[in-house]
């Protein structure tokens, strides 16, 4: 079985917390395991931005290949090799 490699792009406060604008994470099956791998790689500062305890903060938007995980299977959204995941705060109009 091939290893799944997913590109993650960070925006705004998530970029600051991670100290990077993007990274590649391997071996994650879904969005939930991806987020855990990101916290393991970048530390608790990112973890506090993403989670309130065990629950994903409502201020976190996660997009997989241009589609919100809220329109897919949420944190259970399956990932495949080459997927691009974007993590960003709420977007406000002006």
N, C-alpha and C positions, 0 to 999 in steps of 0.2 A: 504494500500500500504506500502511495506517495505521501510525503509530508505536505500539509496544507500551509502555505505561506500567505499571510494577509498583510497588506499595507495599511497602517493606521495613520491618519492625518489629524493633528491636534490644532485647535483654534482657540484664540483668546486666552482665558484663564487656564485652560487645559494645557495649552502650549507652554505657558509659564510654569505650571506645576510639574510638567514632565521635563522641562528644560530641553525640549526638542520640538521640531515642527512635524516630524513624521518618523515612523519606525516600521520595521517588519517583524512580525511575530509569527512563529511557526508552531504547529501542532495543536491548534485550538479548534474545537469542533463547532462551537457556537459563540454567540456574542457574550454570554455570561462567562464562559471560560476565557475568552479573550480579555475581558475587563480584569479578571483575576490575574492573568499573566502580565497585563500592563502595570497593575499595582505592584506585583512582585518585582518587575523590572525597574520601575521608576520611583517606588516608595509611597509612604503614607500620605505625603502632601497631595499626590494625585488621587490617592484613595479617598481622602476627605472631600475632594472636589467632586468625585463620582458618586460616593455612597453616603447615606445617612444610616449608620449601623450596617445592616445587611441589605437595605433597600436602596435602589438607584434613586438619586435625587431627581425631583421633577424638573429641575433646571438643566438637566443633561439631555441633549439631543444627539441621537446616534443614527447615522445614515449608512446603509450598506449599498454600495453601487448606485447611489442616487435615490434610494428609497428609504424612508423612515422605518426603523424597526417597529414603530407603533402600527404601521400598515402591514407588517410582516408577522413574525411570531414573537415579537418583543425580544427579551433576553435569550429566548430559546431559538432565535433565528439561526439556522445552520450556515456555516461558512464553508466556502470552497476555495481551492487554490487560486490566487490571483485577485480575490475580492479586495475592494478598497472600502475601508471604514473611516468615516469622518466623525469626530466628536467635537461638539461645540455648544455654547450656551444658547439661551433663547435669542431669537432674532427679533429685534423690534423695528417697526417701520418708522419712517420719518417724513 
